[in-house]
Amino acid sequence: MALFAVIARKAPVGISADEFSERLARGFEYTKELVEKGTLKHRWILVGASAGLNIYDAESHEHLMSLLYSSPAAQHLEFEVYPLIDPSAFDPRSHLDDKEDAA
């Protein structure tokens, strides 16, 4: 499994404010179901940004895209996706080993 941080911003093009609000409410219910399944680890609202930050635990980026676009609000959201790694998996000195091997 892989972790992804996803920022979802409102982009209600082509629908009324009431219709968008209704779809957004259904989208919130959808994400609650993902939390219950363990696929969505965290849900946050970005205050003042008309956006949310969610942390997904997905099998792949294809699986993540399927989860995102299955939301009732997906057509009217813009997504920024950031793959995440555990800090213990990162070695800030690994590039030095590559330089030593090349010498």
Summary of the structure (lengths in Angstrom):
residues: 103
radius of gyration: 17.7
end to end distance: 36.9
largest distance: 64.4
contacts: 242
relative contact order: 0.26
helix: 44%
strand: 31%
